[in-house]
Amino acid sequence: MLTLIQFRHSPYNEKVRWALDIKNVVHERRSLLPGPHLGTVKALTGRTTTPVLIADGVAMDGSSRVIRWLEERYPEPKLLPLDPELRSLALEIERRFDDDLTPRIRRVVLDTLLRSPGYFAAVFGEGASWPKRFGYACVVPFAAFMVKKGNGITGPSSLEDGHRAAIEALDYVAERSSTTGYLAGDIFSIADLAAASALATIVRPVDSPMSSPRPVAAPFQALVDTYSGHAGARWVRRIYKAHRGASHDFDGPTVSSHR
Ligand SMILES: N[C@@H](CCC(=O)N[C@@H](CS)C(=O)NCC(=O)O)C(=O)O
């Protein structure tokens, strides 16, 4: 049995969940709260980032590495195009999101969520018991500086840069998909999966694992509204509708639990 150690709302975790779901891989999910996750994840990988996939007792992190491993073990449906040129284009797009655009966009998302500590706790603690969410909401204001430090939120210019990255990413997917509907060639690939997972943090497609718990806090709704009319946001919603095929509850094909 494979186990995915995840944060519920996260672009990199969503990437791996989506790959597992699309390949119909039987697995269980364990959701952790950011902050309290540190000890558990460090004991598994020696680092602190999620997602972590445990397979045959071996823990691996890094969403692209995990997806490459899944692609070898579970080749269908393919996430990497067969054509070598399209394959390297798809991988380059994945890298661009993973290494540049996603971490910059994440700053804006986290900073906005931190303005509503109760909502931050609701987003990351969805599925946890309410006492646990309540306790978490009480701690969030004190831990906010650590979240900011860990994610490069250093002041107004880092947030302006995050907004620039969001627009750059939305423009990019709108423009690249204008001919075929997809980012690398004319079929769904890792490029679409990585870009849509990253942009789902600001687009929040409904009926998906990345939709926002309700009621949505006003500052966060305002952020989502800023981008919702963009052609790139329409692309994200279309890709989710056509290719995500998982409900909001994160359960995936097997078991999900919050510990
Ligand atoms: N390059 C990594 C990035 C993963 C990452 O940044 N994960 C964040 C959640 S979006 C995380 O777990 N942060 C907590 C930490 O670094 O302690 C990947 O592709 O998996």
The ligand as a Gaussian input file, in Angstrom:
#p B3LYP/6-31G(d) Opt

LIG

0 1
 N        9.923000      21.313000      -4.699000
 C        9.044000      20.722000      -3.707000
 C        8.338000      21.847000      -2.978000
 C        7.374000      21.330000      -1.918000
 C        6.878000      22.436000      -1.001000
 O        7.343000      23.593000      -1.040000
 N        5.907000      22.054000      -0.152000
 C        5.363000      22.989000       0.832000
 C        3.852000      23.001000       0.757000
 S        3.293000      23.859000      -0.680000
 C        5.716000      22.504000       2.223000
 O        5.566000      21.342000       2.536000
 N        6.160000      23.435000       3.093000
 C        6.474000      23.145000       4.462000
 C        7.942000      23.160000       4.752000
 O        8.759000      23.466000       3.861000
 O        8.283000      22.856000       5.910000
 C        8.084000      19.755000      -4.397000
 O        7.978000      19.826000      -5.634000
 O        7.492000      18.885000      -3.733000

